[in-house]
């Protein structure tokens, strides 16, 4: 199916564990983004990537690591999860004319 | 960096009435202003957008207006229907990457 898919949809983990959230797009868009959504904050940019092997920090990058070895994949890793990272995470890719398309999200709970 | 404020946080209207959501932004270099609709359990979906060289844009029951001087933009939904009930986010972007800065969202409830 064409589009942007995130996995897993739900994840429960413990503090201190490493967690990787996956994002895959089928459009070959150059730009990809990771946001977190928290009540009262809207969506905040964590990291973004302009192309394979090119990544840059967003507004709230601390505690997160990204990589992009292939254009279609943009995984987000929490190297040592903390309770403050409990959130809903959205991946997006950017098409022509600046339009961003979002995945369905991953709901992460850190206990 | 850019800061986007959105009001109101909740809005309840009767079916058939109009709804207006307002946003202000801080960075005069921002040049692209999308609006997203998010239904429960889903990702945000673009419903309309406007660029800094345009003052108003319409798409059926939805319109967006932009006042660059005052740095504010608004979403107008006419003849609201129950399926319009959702959370709406405004955003502003600038720069090559078109990074989006979002408002905090408006929960719109359309009652029968």
Backbone of each chain as ProteinMPNN parsed JSONL, in Angstrom:
{"seq_chain_A": "XXXXXXXXXXXXXXXXXXXXXXXXXXXXXXXXXXXXXXXXXXXXXXXXXXXXXXXXXXXXXXXXXXXXXXXXXXXXXXXXXXXXXXXXXXXXXXXXXXXXXXXXXXXXXXX", "coords_chain_A": {"N_chain_A": [[0.844, -1.183, 0.0], [0.501, 2.207, -0.79], [1.936, 5.02, 0.886], [2.48, 6.187, 4.248], [3.762, 4.419, 6.898], [3.733, 3.447, 10.289], [5.35, 1.674, 12.898], [5.768, -0.008, 16.062], [2.138, 0.245, 16.584], [1.353, 0.555, 19.174], [3.19, 0.662, 22.22], [4.63, -0.539, 25.144], [7.007, 0.094, 27.576], [9.846, -0.062, 29.824], [11.479, 2.226, 32.093], [14.749, 3.21, 31.168], [15.131, 1.312, 29.195], [15.961, 0.563, 25.768], [14.299, 1.734, 22.922], [12.934, 1.429, 19.684], [11.251, 3.168, 17.22], [9.541, 2.688, 14.224], [9.433, 3.956, 10.873], [8.105, 4.116, 7.665], [8.007, 5.06, 4.291], [6.419, 5.104, 1.091], [6.607, 6.82, -1.009], [9.029, 7.93, -1.816], [9.759, 10.452, -0.888], [11.901, 13.206, -0.161], [12.247, 14.628, 2.284], [11.771, 13.801, 5.697], [10.12, 13.556, 8.882], [10.01, 13.592, 12.476], [7.654, 13.854, 15.034], [6.434, 14.614, 18.323], [3.458, 14.251, 20.216], [1.796, 15.866, 22.718], [-0.536, 16.55, 25.311], [-1.669, 19.842, 25.435], [0.555, 20.832, 24.196], [0.47, 20.523, 21.489], [1.898, 19.421, 18.424], [5.303, 18.677, 18.412], [8.461, 19.141, 16.915], [10.916, 16.658, 16.659], [13.195, 15.468, 15.308], [14.477, 15.824, 11.972], [14.924, 14.907, 8.51], [16.672, 15.529, 5.57], [17.451, 13.963, 3.484], [18.782, 10.719, 2.604], [21.152, 9.824, 5.027], [21.35, 12.432, 5.963], [20.571, 14.302, 8.628], [18.879, 16.327, 11.121], [18.484, 18.327, 14.086], [15.393, 19.025, 15.765], [12.971, 20.821, 17.611], [12.803, 19.495, 20.117], [15.038, 17.499, 20.719], [16.506, 16.072, 22.657], [17.501, 13.044, 24.17], [16.771, 11.402, 22.115], [17.571, 9.537, 19.13], [18.271, 9.441, 15.672], [18.378, 7.853, 12.447], [19.115, 7.483, 8.957], [19.463, 5.493, 6.626], [18.359, 4.602, 4.287], [16.239, 6.083, 1.827], [13.496, 5.578, 2.212], [13.076, 4.832, 4.857], [12.958, 5.861, 8.285], [13.929, 5.572, 11.192], [13.302, 6.099, 14.708], [15.008, 6.282, 17.704], [14.895, 5.729, 21.158], [17.285, 5.9, 23.411], [17.613, 5.36, 26.125], [14.926, 5.0, 27.724], [12.724, 7.36, 29.287], [10.22, 8.38, 31.693], [9.157, 10.817, 30.95], [9.15, 10.657, 28.253], [6.913, 9.347, 27.502], [4.368, 9.421, 25.221], [2.623, 10.326, 22.173], [3.849, 9.457, 19.081], [4.549, 10.794, 15.937], [5.302, 10.234, 12.572], [6.264, 11.881, 9.582], [6.224, 12.686, 6.071], [7.445, 14.8, 3.478], [5.883, 16.159, 0.724], [5.717, 17.559, -2.618], [5.386, 21.161, -2.805], [5.528, 21.658, -0.091], [3.774, 20.149, 1.471], [2.997, 18.1, 4.177], [2.633, 14.706, 4.975], [1.182, 12.569, 7.301], [1.843, 9.69, 9.382], [-0.034, 7.111, 11.131], [0.665, 7.101, 13.754], [2.443, 6.24, 16.824], [1.723, 5.042, 19.937], [3.365, 5.461, 22.846], [4.195, 4.18, 25.976], [5.994, 4.7, 28.875], [6.987, 3.025, 31.617]], "CA_chain_A": [[0.0, 0.0, 0.0], [1.241, 3.454, -0.824], [1.692, 5.876, 2.028], [3.47, 6.233, 5.315], [3.342, 3.493, 7.934], [4.507, 3.452, 11.517], [5.217, 0.481, 13.72], [4.44, -0.555, 16.31], [1.117, 1.249, 16.874], [1.36, 0.715, 20.629], [4.375, 0.074, 22.832], [4.843, -0.285, 26.564], [8.363, -0.259, 27.937], [10.249, 0.377, 31.166], [12.533, 3.238, 32.106], [16.088, 2.709, 30.942], [15.182, 0.41, 28.041], [16.071, 1.154, 24.437], [13.112, 1.508, 22.1], [13.015, 1.984, 18.332], [10.001, 3.338, 16.496], [9.835, 2.585, 12.794], [8.644, 4.752, 9.936], [8.393, 3.722, 6.285], [7.17, 5.72, 3.29], [6.535, 4.489, -0.237], [6.593, 7.846, -2.049], [10.386, 8.421, -2.104], [9.917, 11.848, -0.509], [13.232, 13.467, 0.377], [12.183, 15.055, 3.673], [10.979, 13.07, 6.666], [10.074, 14.263, 10.164], [9.446, 12.94, 13.658], [7.016, 14.749, 15.997], [5.738, 14.034, 19.457], [2.224, 14.978, 20.529], [1.454, 15.856, 24.131], [-1.649, 17.446, 25.627], [-1.251, 21.199, 25.777], [1.733, 21.241, 23.424], [0.348, 20.276, 20.064], [2.951, 18.537, 17.917], [6.622, 19.309, 18.459], [9.421, 18.471, 16.045], [12.034, 16.038, 17.365], [14.267, 15.417, 14.333], [14.052, 15.713, 10.597], [15.962, 14.445, 7.594], [16.51, 16.078, 4.221], [17.769, 12.906, 2.517], [19.527, 9.634, 3.253], [22.383, 10.21, 5.719], [21.325, 13.835, 6.369], [19.566, 14.511, 9.666], [19.095, 17.542, 11.896], [17.646, 18.427, 15.271], [14.241, 19.895, 15.8], [12.748, 21.596, 18.828], [12.95, 18.697, 21.343], [15.802, 16.319, 20.31], [17.25, 15.417, 23.735], [17.07, 11.695, 24.514], [16.391, 10.686, 20.893], [18.572, 9.367, 18.077], [17.68, 9.026, 14.404], [19.268, 7.47, 11.355], [18.396, 7.337, 7.693], [20.359, 4.853, 5.661], [17.601, 4.503, 3.039], [15.267, 7.17, 1.674], [12.142, 5.222, 2.624], [12.973, 4.511, 6.277], [13.455, 6.901, 9.187], [13.658, 5.098, 12.548], [13.559, 6.957, 15.867], [15.421, 5.459, 18.837], [15.055, 6.255, 22.504], [18.39, 5.05, 23.846], [17.325, 4.991, 27.505], [13.609, 5.632, 27.838], [12.323, 7.994, 30.546], [8.761, 8.562, 31.79], [8.79, 12.029, 30.226], [9.039, 10.34, 26.832], [5.581, 8.825, 27.243], [3.778, 10.359, 24.283], [2.256, 9.765, 20.877], [4.877, 9.861, 18.132], [4.111, 10.806, 14.546], [6.264, 10.394, 11.498], [5.678, 12.545, 8.416], [7.111, 12.93, 4.943], [7.055, 16.033, 2.794], [5.711, 16.079, -0.723], [5.9, 18.845, -3.296], [4.615, 22.293, -2.272], [5.657, 21.712, 1.372], [2.72, 19.411, 2.154], [3.463, 16.969, 4.968], [1.69, 13.62, 5.199], [1.481, 11.937, 8.575], [1.453, 8.332, 9.673], [-1.12, 6.949, 12.103], [1.192, 7.346, 15.088], [2.798, 5.193, 17.777], [1.481, 5.459, 21.315], [4.414, 4.878, 23.68], [4.092, 4.358, 27.425], [7.212, 4.322, 29.586], [6.587, 2.788, 33.015]], "C_chain_A": [[0.885, 1.241, 0.0], [0.944, 4.253, 0.425], [2.816, 5.826, 3.026], [2.974, 5.367, 6.463], [4.306, 3.547, 9.109], [4.288, 2.151, 12.273], [6.177, 0.553, 14.906], [3.417, 0.561, 16.514], [1.063, 1.559, 18.36], [2.597, 0.021, 21.186], [4.402, 0.466, 24.296], [6.251, -0.745, 26.892], [8.661, 0.259, 29.347], [11.348, 1.42, 31.066], [13.898, 2.572, 31.954], [16.229, 1.794, 29.74], [15.367, 1.213, 26.757], [14.843, 0.766, 23.611], [13.333, 2.137, 20.732], [11.635, 1.996, 17.698], [10.324, 3.414, 15.005], [8.892, 3.452, 11.975], [9.074, 4.408, 8.517], [7.447, 4.456, 5.349], [7.466, 5.151, 1.906], [6.628, 5.52, -1.355], [7.973, 8.296, -2.53], [10.524, 9.922, -1.854], [11.289, 12.057, 0.112], [13.18, 13.753, 1.879], [11.288, 14.136, 4.497], [11.159, 13.713, 8.036], [9.558, 13.33, 11.257], [8.921, 14.026, 14.596], [6.538, 13.943, 17.196], [4.533, 14.914, 19.795], [1.871, 14.785, 21.991], [0.36, 16.882, 24.379], [-1.105, 18.81, 26.03], [-0.066, 21.714, 24.995], [1.547, 21.097, 21.924], [1.375, 19.247, 19.625], [4.257, 19.314, 17.927], [7.626, 18.464, 17.678], [10.603, 17.949, 16.852], [13.289, 16.068, 16.474], [13.661, 15.433, 12.939], [15.247, 15.321, 9.734], [15.669, 14.974, 6.2], [16.749, 15.038, 3.136], [18.484, 11.804, 3.292], [20.841, 10.2, 3.799], [22.47, 11.689, 6.08], [20.199, 14.029, 7.367], [19.901, 15.77, 10.453], [18.096, 17.605, 13.035], [16.47, 19.361, 15.055], [14.166, 20.617, 17.129], [13.072, 20.815, 20.108], [13.751, 17.422, 21.075], [16.431, 15.513, 21.445], [16.647, 14.064, 24.091], [16.691, 10.842, 23.324], [17.571, 10.614, 19.924], [17.847, 8.931, 16.815], [18.783, 8.596, 13.457], [18.44, 7.4, 10.095], [19.351, 6.796, 6.643], [19.686, 4.682, 4.303], [16.538, 5.601, 3.009], [13.929, 6.834, 2.308], [11.983, 4.972, 4.12], [13.604, 5.584, 7.151], [13.14, 6.469, 10.624], [14.06, 6.11, 13.623], [13.869, 6.06, 17.061], [15.487, 6.277, 20.118], [16.097, 5.367, 23.164], [18.199, 4.559, 25.279], [16.036, 5.7, 27.901], [13.371, 6.206, 29.243], [10.811, 8.215, 30.528], [8.307, 9.797, 31.01], [8.692, 11.809, 28.717], [7.761, 9.578, 26.494], [4.834, 9.846, 26.401], [3.225, 9.586, 23.088], [3.229, 10.338, 19.854], [4.344, 9.738, 16.708], [5.299, 11.014, 13.62], [5.542, 11.061, 10.329], [6.714, 12.601, 7.303], [6.571, 14.11, 4.164], [7.036, 15.836, 1.295], [6.034, 17.435, -1.335], [5.015, 19.902, -2.638], [4.541, 22.262, -0.75], [4.645, 20.87, 2.14], [3.31, 18.215, 2.887], [2.318, 15.981, 5.18], [2.14, 12.832, 6.418], [1.076, 10.467, 8.608], [0.384, 8.312, 10.757], [-0.651, 7.088, 13.543], [1.542, 6.085, 15.848], [2.563, 5.738, 19.173], [2.462, 4.726, 22.216], [4.168, 5.209, 25.149], [5.376, 3.851, 28.066], [6.874, 4.231, 31.077], [7.767, 2.88, 33.969]], "O_chain_A": [[1.891, 1.304, 0.707], [-0.158, 4.183, 0.968], [3.95, 5.473, 2.702], [1.862, 5.571, 6.95], [5.519, 3.675, 8.944], [3.187, 1.599, 12.287], [7.27, 1.105, 14.786], [3.804, 1.726, 16.609], [0.765, 2.684, 18.759], [3.005, -1.041, 20.714], [4.225, 1.631, 24.651], [6.647, -1.852, 26.526], [7.835, 0.927, 29.97], [12.063, 1.486, 30.066], [14.163, 1.519, 32.532], [17.349, 1.525, 29.305], [14.983, 2.379, 26.671], [14.416, -0.389, 23.611], [13.857, 3.247, 20.629], [10.945, 0.978, 17.646], [11.251, 4.107, 14.586], [7.729, 3.655, 12.326], [10.265, 4.41, 8.204], [6.236, 4.479, 5.571], [8.595, 4.771, 1.593], [6.719, 5.152, -2.526], [8.074, 8.976, -3.551], [11.311, 10.593, -2.523], [11.787, 11.19, 0.83], [13.962, 13.2, 2.652], [10.203, 13.744, 4.066], [12.186, 14.326, 8.325], [8.781, 12.41, 11.0], [9.624, 14.984, 14.917], [6.273, 12.745, 17.093], [4.578, 16.139, 19.679], [1.669, 13.658, 22.444], [0.324, 17.939, 23.75], [-0.2, 18.916, 26.857], [0.292, 22.887, 25.102], [2.413, 21.524, 21.16], [1.687, 18.314, 20.365], [4.309, 20.468, 17.503], [7.636, 17.236, 17.771], [11.217, 18.684, 17.625], [14.315, 16.631, 16.856], [12.491, 15.101, 12.747], [16.402, 15.39, 10.156], [14.543, 14.873, 5.713], [16.305, 15.207, 2.001], [18.754, 11.942, 4.485], [21.541, 10.951, 3.121], [23.539, 12.165, 6.463], [19.022, 13.936, 7.018], [21.044, 16.228, 10.461], [17.013, 17.024, 12.97], [16.528, 20.326, 14.293], [15.192, 20.982, 17.704], [13.56, 21.395, 21.078], [13.187, 16.335, 21.195], [16.851, 14.377, 21.224], [15.438, 13.945, 24.291], [16.327, 9.678, 23.49], [18.438, 11.488, 19.896], [16.909, 8.137, 16.882], [19.954, 8.928, 13.638], [17.216, 7.274, 10.147], [19.96, 7.546, 5.88], [20.366, 4.623, 3.278], [16.009, 5.993, 4.049], [13.286, 7.709, 2.887], [10.855, 4.907, 4.608], [14.644, 6.148, 6.811], [12.176, 6.959, 11.211], [15.018, 6.867, 13.467], [13.08, 5.176, 17.393], [16.057, 7.367, 20.153], [15.823, 4.201, 23.449], [18.593, 3.438, 25.601], [16.052, 6.845, 28.351], [13.767, 5.614, 30.247], [10.197, 8.234, 29.461], [7.201, 9.82, 30.471], [8.207, 12.676, 27.989], [7.544, 9.203, 25.342], [4.679, 10.998, 26.806], [3.343, 8.363, 23.006], [3.412, 11.552, 19.769], [3.767, 8.72, 16.328], [6.169, 11.851, 13.86], [4.351, 10.832, 10.115], [7.919, 12.569, 7.554], [5.371, 14.385, 4.19], [8.017, 15.413, 0.682], [6.55, 18.333, -0.67], [4.018, 19.576, -1.994], [3.589, 22.787, -0.173], [4.664, 20.882, 3.371], [4.033, 17.412, 2.298], [1.196, 16.361, 5.516], [3.31, 12.475, 6.554], [0.112, 10.052, 7.964], [-0.049, 9.358, 11.239], [-1.471, 7.183, 14.456], [1.021, 5.006, 15.569], [3.126, 6.764, 19.554], [2.399, 3.503, 22.338], [3.96, 6.366, 25.513], [5.794, 2.717, 27.832], [6.523, 5.226, 31.711], [7.6, 2.706, 35.176]]}, "seq_chain_B": "XXXXXXXXXXXXXXXXXXXXXXXXXXXXXXXXXXXXXXXXXXXXXXXXXXXXXXXXXXXXXXXXXXXXXXXXXXXXXXXXXXXXXXXXXXXXXXXXXXXXXXXXXXXXXXXX", "coords_chain_B": {"N_chain_B": [[13.008, 31.047, 17.82], [10.145, 30.076, 15.804], [6.844, 30.757, 17.057], [3.628, 29.629, 17.644], [0.39, 30.503, 18.399], [-2.84, 29.366, 19.353], [-6.364, 29.685, 19.296], [-9.885, 29.153, 19.983], [-9.254, 26.742, 22.672], [-11.176, 24.811, 22.952], [-14.254, 24.318, 21.224], [-17.639, 24.548, 20.762], [-20.296, 24.025, 18.638], [-23.517, 24.342, 17.067], [-24.978, 22.084, 14.749], [-24.824, 23.14, 11.416], [-24.191, 25.743, 12.022], [-21.5, 28.222, 11.899], [-17.944, 27.874, 12.356], [-15.036, 29.258, 13.797], [-11.576, 29.379, 13.976], [-8.653, 30.67, 15.405], [-5.283, 31.733, 14.802], [-2.052, 32.933, 15.749], [1.217, 33.976, 14.717], [4.797, 34.247, 15.181], [7.148, 34.65, 13.704], [8.114, 36.633, 11.145], [9.163, 35.719, 8.791], [7.905, 33.373, 8.16], [6.141, 31.475, 5.744], [4.287, 29.655, 4.891], [1.226, 28.175, 5.664], [-0.428, 25.716, 6.967], [-3.461, 23.868, 7.717], [-4.525, 21.311, 9.841], [-6.542, 18.426, 10.368], [-7.416, 16.284, 12.955], [-8.597, 13.196, 13.7], [-9.907, 10.966, 16.194], [-7.47, 8.739, 17.319], [-6.046, 8.783, 14.983], [-3.629, 10.017, 12.56], [-2.657, 13.47, 11.939], [-4.385, 15.198, 9.308], [-4.056, 16.988, 6.364], [-6.149, 19.721, 5.624], [-6.506, 22.204, 4.435], [-4.465, 24.801, 3.073], [-2.395, 27.771, 3.054], [-0.462, 30.267, 1.434], [2.049, 32.837, 1.909], [1.727, 34.797, 0.012], [-0.883, 35.048, -0.552], [-4.157, 36.118, 0.376], [-6.564, 34.925, 1.043], [-8.203, 31.76, 0.934], [-10.348, 29.295, -0.417], [-12.184, 26.247, -0.008], [-14.747, 24.592, -0.77], [-16.693, 24.142, 2.004], [-14.816, 25.145, 3.665], [-12.541, 27.688, 4.608], [-9.628, 29.745, 4.606], [-8.012, 32.529, 6.024], [-5.48, 35.019, 5.815], [-3.552, 37.376, 7.501], [-0.883, 39.12, 7.023], [0.338, 41.378, 8.036], [-0.628, 41.649, 10.643], [0.137, 39.221, 11.524], [-1.547, 36.955, 11.751], [-3.757, 34.172, 11.207], [-6.703, 32.475, 10.11], [-9.136, 29.848, 10.408], [-12.09, 29.009, 8.799], [-15.108, 27.377, 9.064], [-17.995, 26.633, 7.444], [-21.537, 25.916, 7.668], [-21.514, 23.661, 9.488], [-21.053, 20.153, 10.15], [-21.787, 17.011, 11.8], [-19.61, 15.301, 11.277], [-17.509, 17.019, 11.149], [-16.52, 17.25, 13.638], [-13.661, 17.113, 15.558], [-10.105, 17.399, 16.283], [-8.422, 20.333, 15.524], [-5.521, 21.658, 14.055], [-3.409, 24.432, 13.63], [-0.555, 25.564, 11.768], [2.737, 26.842, 11.128], [5.311, 27.524, 8.787], [8.725, 27.822, 7.718], [11.678, 28.413, 5.783], [14.026, 26.19, 4.092], [13.573, 23.488, 4.661], [10.984, 23.515, 5.39], [10.014, 23.169, 8.021], [7.514, 22.472, 10.371], [5.815, 24.447, 12.777], [3.547, 23.932, 15.253], [0.298, 24.984, 16.41], [-1.487, 24.65, 19.569], [-3.82, 23.264, 19.254], [-7.377, 22.858, 18.614], [-10.282, 21.65, 19.927], [-13.056, 20.768, 18.264], [-16.481, 20.5, 18.573], [-19.389, 19.428, 17.119], [-22.689, 19.751, 17.606], [-25.895, 18.125, 17.475]], "CA_chain_B": [[12.295, 30.302, 16.793], [8.73, 30.384, 15.586], [5.873, 30.431, 18.097], [2.27, 29.712, 17.112], [-0.652, 30.431, 19.418], [-4.109, 28.97, 18.738], [-7.529, 29.879, 20.152], [-9.919, 28.674, 21.374], [-8.803, 25.365, 22.837], [-12.362, 24.011, 22.682], [-15.297, 25.067, 20.533], [-18.836, 23.751, 20.546], [-21.26, 24.722, 17.779], [-24.642, 23.513, 16.621], [-24.93, 21.704, 13.351], [-25.3, 24.183, 10.517], [-23.546, 27.012, 12.365], [-20.113, 28.388, 11.468], [-16.897, 27.776, 13.378], [-13.837, 30.02, 13.459], [-10.415, 29.106, 14.827], [-7.669, 31.721, 15.101], [-3.882, 31.493, 15.173], [-1.067, 33.991, 15.526], [2.576, 33.469, 14.623], [5.756, 35.271, 15.606], [8.255, 34.832, 12.761], [7.639, 37.279, 9.924], [9.673, 34.985, 7.63], [7.041, 32.222, 7.872], [5.525, 31.698, 4.442], [3.359, 28.58, 4.551], [0.352, 28.025, 6.835], [-1.406, 24.645, 6.767], [-4.393, 23.469, 8.767], [-4.682, 19.867, 9.888], [-7.656, 17.866, 11.135], [-7.028, 15.007, 13.535], [-9.671, 12.409, 14.301], [-9.452, 10.139, 17.306], [-6.684, 7.566, 16.985], [-5.446, 8.893, 13.653], [-2.656, 11.072, 12.382], [-3.204, 14.707, 11.359], [-4.607, 15.184, 7.874], [-4.154, 18.339, 5.822], [-7.462, 20.058, 5.062], [-6.355, 23.392, 3.604], [-3.246, 25.545, 3.387], [-2.306, 29.068, 2.392], [0.899, 30.797, 1.385], [2.118, 34.227, 2.354], [1.402, 35.731, -1.068], [-2.334, 34.966, -0.771], [-4.872, 36.592, 1.55], [-7.699, 34.065, 1.38], [-8.357, 30.565, 0.093], [-11.584, 28.579, -0.075], [-12.384, 24.911, -0.55], [-16.109, 24.184, -0.386], [-17.163, 24.754, 3.251], [-13.654, 25.546, 4.46], [-11.775, 28.822, 4.097], [-8.564, 30.237, 5.472], [-7.609, 33.907, 5.75], [-4.156, 35.345, 6.329], [-3.206, 38.791, 7.638], [0.564, 39.112, 7.26], [0.709, 42.531, 8.849], [-0.942, 41.332, 12.04], [0.668, 37.878, 11.767], [-2.52, 35.977, 12.194], [-4.52, 33.464, 10.18], [-7.901, 31.883, 10.695], [-9.864, 28.793, 9.697], [-13.535, 29.2, 8.864], [-15.888, 26.238, 8.574], [-19.406, 26.999, 7.373], [-22.518, 24.815, 7.613], [-20.844, 22.546, 10.142], [-21.72, 18.851, 10.197], [-21.212, 16.192, 12.891], [-18.311, 14.729, 10.888], [-16.464, 18.032, 11.336], [-16.021, 17.124, 15.009], [-12.277, 16.629, 15.542], [-9.155, 18.398, 16.768], [-7.835, 21.073, 14.417], [-4.233, 22.29, 14.351], [-2.786, 25.332, 12.675], [0.896, 25.459, 11.771], [3.46, 27.803, 10.3], [6.625, 26.999, 8.421], [9.646, 28.686, 7.022], [12.956, 27.779, 5.5], [14.124, 25.178, 3.039], [13.01, 22.215, 5.094], [9.555, 23.711, 5.706], [9.676, 22.6, 9.322], [6.252, 23.009, 10.864], [5.565, 24.739, 14.182], [2.113, 23.766, 15.408], [-0.461, 25.489, 17.536], [-1.802, 23.627, 20.566], [-5.004, 22.514, 18.853], [-8.742, 23.237, 18.994], [-11.237, 20.537, 19.847], [-14.346, 21.226, 17.756], [-17.597, 19.566, 18.725], [-20.594, 19.857, 16.425], [-23.819, 19.068, 18.241], [-27.113, 18.057, 16.65]], "C_chain_B": [[10.842, 30.725, 16.695], [7.881, 29.962, 16.773], [4.479, 30.642, 17.514], [1.28, 29.548, 18.258], [-2.004, 30.207, 18.741], [-5.236, 29.12, 19.753], [-8.821, 29.669, 19.368], [-9.388, 27.247, 21.476], [-9.956, 24.378, 22.639], [-13.434, 24.906, 22.089], [-16.469, 24.14, 20.296], [-19.82, 24.578, 19.746], [-22.384, 23.769, 17.436], [-24.502, 23.222, 15.142], [-25.544, 22.798, 12.48], [-24.707, 25.546, 10.805], [-22.132, 27.053, 11.804], [-19.169, 28.261, 12.652], [-15.671, 28.534, 12.886], [-12.747, 29.714, 14.483], [-9.31, 30.069, 14.407], [-6.278, 31.34, 15.59], [-3.045, 32.741, 14.914], [0.317, 33.356, 15.474], [3.555, 34.602, 14.888], [6.817, 35.604, 14.562], [7.743, 35.41, 11.437], [8.15, 36.593, 8.662], [8.827, 33.754, 7.3], [6.243, 32.484, 6.604], [4.523, 30.626, 4.024], [2.569, 28.229, 5.806], [-0.701, 26.95, 6.554], [-2.317, 24.467, 7.972], [-4.598, 21.96, 8.673], [-5.884, 19.508, 10.758], [-7.21, 16.512, 11.66], [-8.232, 14.351, 14.202], [-9.068, 11.444, 15.306], [-8.679, 8.918, 16.815], [-6.007, 7.614, 15.63], [-4.395, 9.999, 13.622], [-3.309, 12.319, 11.805], [-3.317, 14.599, 9.841], [-4.788, 16.618, 7.392], [-5.536, 18.584, 5.237], [-7.394, 21.286, 4.169], [-5.048, 24.075, 3.998], [-3.243, 26.862, 2.62], [-0.861, 29.546, 2.455], [0.88, 32.289, 1.623], [1.779, 35.229, 1.258], [-0.09, 35.747, -1.396], [-3.044, 35.396, 0.5], [-6.007, 35.681, 2.0], [-7.744, 32.887, 0.417], [-9.579, 29.806, 0.558], [-11.582, 27.199, -0.708], [-13.705, 24.403, 0.002], [-16.512, 24.874, 0.924], [-16.029, 25.303, 4.115], [-12.948, 26.716, 3.798], [-10.7, 29.189, 5.109], [-8.228, 31.656, 5.044], [-6.273, 34.16, 6.425], [-3.968, 36.857, 6.356], [-1.726, 38.859, 8.012], [1.002, 40.247, 8.174], [0.516, 42.243, 10.324], [-0.386, 39.981, 12.452], [-0.397, 36.973, 12.373], [-3.275, 35.389, 11.007], [-5.63, 32.679, 10.852], [-8.49, 30.813, 9.782], [-11.352, 29.027, 9.898], [-14.21, 27.961, 8.281], [-17.352, 26.662, 8.601], [-20.269, 25.736, 7.313], [-21.951, 23.547, 8.254], [-21.725, 21.301, 10.204], [-21.08, 18.019, 11.3], [-19.84, 15.615, 12.548], [-17.18, 15.76, 10.916], [-15.883, 17.971, 12.749], [-14.659, 16.444, 14.999], [-11.413, 17.667, 16.251], [-8.478, 19.021, 15.551], [-6.556, 21.768, 14.881], [-3.863, 23.253, 13.238], [-1.272, 25.147, 12.783], [1.48, 26.548, 10.889], [4.818, 27.217, 9.968], [7.43, 28.021, 7.653], [10.899, 27.903, 6.695], [12.869, 26.668, 4.465], [13.426, 23.879, 3.425], [11.517, 22.289, 5.338], [9.172, 23.011, 6.994], [8.422, 23.286, 9.846], [6.316, 23.274, 12.367], [4.058, 24.774, 14.36], [1.555, 24.594, 16.552], [-0.847, 24.334, 18.449], [-3.111, 22.901, 20.305], [-6.311, 23.088, 19.38], [-9.636, 22.022, 18.84], [-12.594, 21.095, 19.466], [-15.388, 20.137, 17.934], [-18.82, 20.165, 18.046], [-21.752, 19.046, 16.967], [-25.055, 19.138, 17.354], [-28.19, 19.01, 17.161]], "O_chain_B": [[10.38, 31.613, 17.41], [8.15, 28.947, 17.415], [4.182, 31.701, 16.959], [1.331, 28.564, 18.996], [-2.283, 30.784, 17.69], [-5.096, 28.739, 20.915], [-8.855, 29.982, 18.178], [-9.104, 26.619, 20.457], [-9.741, 23.245, 22.211], [-13.518, 26.093, 22.404], [-16.318, 23.073, 19.701], [-20.147, 25.702, 20.126], [-22.23, 22.55, 17.503], [-23.966, 24.03, 14.384], [-26.628, 23.309, 12.763], [-24.712, 26.419, 9.937], [-21.625, 26.053, 11.297], [-19.546, 28.506, 13.798], [-15.312, 28.462, 11.711], [-12.969, 29.782, 15.692], [-9.057, 30.264, 13.218], [-6.114, 30.715, 16.638], [-3.302, 33.5, 13.979], [0.562, 32.328, 16.105], [3.189, 35.776, 14.827], [7.33, 36.723, 14.538], [7.02, 34.739, 10.701], [7.636, 36.849, 7.573], [9.022, 33.15, 6.245], [5.726, 33.584, 6.407], [3.972, 30.684, 2.925], [3.143, 28.013, 6.873], [-1.746, 27.24, 5.971], [-1.988, 24.862, 9.09], [-4.813, 21.407, 7.594], [-6.196, 20.185, 11.737], [-6.69, 15.687, 10.908], [-8.806, 14.891, 15.147], [-7.874, 11.147, 15.27], [-9.179, 8.153, 15.99], [-5.455, 6.614, 15.17], [-4.293, 10.806, 14.546], [-4.4, 12.24, 11.241], [-2.472, 13.998, 9.178], [-5.584, 17.371, 7.952], [-6.043, 17.776, 4.459], [-8.171, 21.389, 3.22], [-4.585, 23.935, 5.13], [-3.993, 27.04, 1.661], [-0.137, 29.263, 3.41], [-0.169, 32.93, 1.551], [1.563, 36.404, 1.553], [-0.519, 36.365, -2.371], [-2.586, 35.076, 1.597], [-6.372, 35.659, 3.175], [-7.374, 33.0, -0.752], [-9.831, 29.679, 1.756], [-11.05, 27.002, -1.801], [-13.766, 23.854, 1.103], [-16.657, 26.096, 0.94], [-16.276, 25.864, 5.183], [-12.775, 26.74, 2.58], [-10.851, 28.967, 6.31], [-8.164, 31.956, 3.852], [-5.973, 33.589, 7.474], [-4.197, 37.536, 5.355], [-1.361, 38.677, 9.174], [1.92, 40.096, 8.981], [1.376, 42.548, 11.151], [-0.439, 39.632, 13.631], [-0.165, 36.311, 13.384], [-3.413, 36.016, 9.957], [-5.514, 32.271, 12.008], [-8.359, 30.868, 8.559], [-11.817, 29.219, 11.021], [-13.924, 27.551, 7.156], [-17.885, 27.009, 9.655], [-19.802, 24.653, 6.962], [-21.916, 22.488, 7.627], [-22.95, 21.378, 10.295], [-19.946, 18.29, 11.696], [-18.997, 15.458, 13.432], [-16.017, 15.405, 10.726], [-14.851, 18.586, 13.016], [-14.518, 15.331, 14.493], [-11.91, 18.676, 16.752], [-8.017, 18.312, 14.657], [-6.513, 22.381, 15.948], [-3.985, 22.934, 12.056], [-0.775, 24.631, 13.783], [0.804, 27.099, 10.02], [5.406, 26.497, 10.775], [6.898, 28.942, 7.033], [11.146, 26.844, 7.272], [11.788, 26.27, 4.031], [12.765, 23.251, 2.598], [10.852, 21.262, 5.476], [8.142, 22.341, 7.066], [8.283, 24.507, 9.776], [6.803, 22.444, 13.134], [3.367, 25.549, 13.699], [2.244, 24.871, 17.533], [-0.57, 23.174, 18.143], [-3.476, 22.005, 21.066], [-6.354, 23.715, 20.438], [-9.734, 21.44, 17.76], [-13.217, 21.813, 20.248], [-15.202, 19.0, 17.5], [-19.234, 21.279, 18.366], [-21.804, 17.826, 16.816], [-25.235, 20.082, 16.585], [-29.276, 19.079, 16.585]]}, "name": "protein", "num_of_chains": 2, "seq": "XXXXXXXXXXXXXXXXXXXXXXXXXXXXXXXXXXXXXXXXXXXXXXXXXXXXXXXXXXXXXXXXXXXXXXXXXXXXXXXXXXXXXXXXXXXXXXXXXXXXXXXXXXXXXXXXXXXXXXXXXXXXXXXXXXXXXXXXXXXXXXXXXXXXXXXXXXXXXXXXXXXXXXXXXXXXXXXXXXXXXXXXXXXXXXXXXXXXXXXXXXXXXXXXXXXXXXXXXXXXXXX"}
